[in-house]
Amino acid sequence: MEHLLGDIPPLIAGYLPPQDAINFSRTCRKLNSQLSLTVTHPRQILTNFAKRDCNNDCHYGFQIPVISQVSVHSILIVMNWKDQGWGNRKGRVLVVAERENQTNDRASLGQRLGQGQEFAGGRVVYASGIAPHESQRLQIILKPRLKESYHIWYVVGGGGAHSLALFNVNVQAIVFDEPSR
């Protein structure tokens, strides 16, 4: 029975948002040792990503690095973002999960933004709202799956003179220290 109870806290933590999982692990020493959750230091992966466009196509941006040597509870992506600062607001950001070893001709995927979860041979795991005129913080939380990679896609907006800028993109992970998790 004691062993069964030992399997339950990691399952519970897996359903919790990152901060709640950390708080749950700090409830008592026994839970802390069972869960072994650690927050990695933020890692800046991009300082400035600015794009101009005159259409509503979805374009490939960049891959989000995910730790693969240990079990990951969640990934936190934090950045500042904004559009051109005037006129209509149309810019947005997507995170798409792709299966391991999946090959896509990303150059030809620009116009395949669908309404469902399927996109570019992967699945949309995050879709932002519309980018603000003034720089604001954007926070994305992912629950990574084994054998998947994660990629930023973006829409600048049609009609001409639109732009989208992402600044100071940082990634941080909450990982299970214990390899058996």
Buried (B, 14 or more C-beta within 10 A) or exposed (E): EEEEEEEEBBEEBBEBEBEEBBEBBEEEEEBBEBBBBBBBEEEEBBEEBEBEBEBBBBBBBBEBEBBEEBBBBBBBBBBBBBBBEEEEBBBBBBBBBBEEEEEBEBEEBBEEBEEEEEBBBBBBBBBBEEBBEEBEEBEBBBEBBEEBBBBBBBBBBEEEEBBBBBBBBBBBBBBBEBEEB
